[in-house]
Amino acid sequence: MAEEAAHGAKPHVVPPVPGTDDQTEAPACRQYQMWTTSGHPIVDRKYLDSSGMIREIGEKESVTFGPPMIHVYWNNQSVSERHDHFIGFRGMFDGTVTDYLIRLGELLAKGGVTIYSVNATEYAVTVILQTMLSGDALWSLRTEHKL
């Protein structure tokens, strides 16, 4: 719950049992909102397409992350023949874009990573970088900074 509080989220509260005033915290369970690649939110495997028709998402159709999660993409521009060299990463972040950029800055202060470009919107961050770090080393840095 402490991590959720750091993001400004409120804990889930179970409604009181009728006839009592008891409210207890429920375990935090964040569901991730999936979207079509054309930008429509998916609810119960269905979405409202651009023409106003309700469609069901197919088993093999591509989906992506969307609000309220931040879609994150990292790409390494350096070239290496090492088999463990970091190439790229795609994932999501549960927090604000400001929080993500602060944590990214803290990671950069450690050294070993040079930024070519960062593009940040409210729900997406793209990081183009150069590093000779291994995938495991960069994963450890990202984990340390909760990215």
Helices and strands as residue ranges (DSSP letters): H 2-6, E 13-14, E 24-25, E 34-36, E 46-48, E 54-56, E 63-65, E 70-76, E 88-93, H 97-109, E 114-121, E 124-130, H 135-144
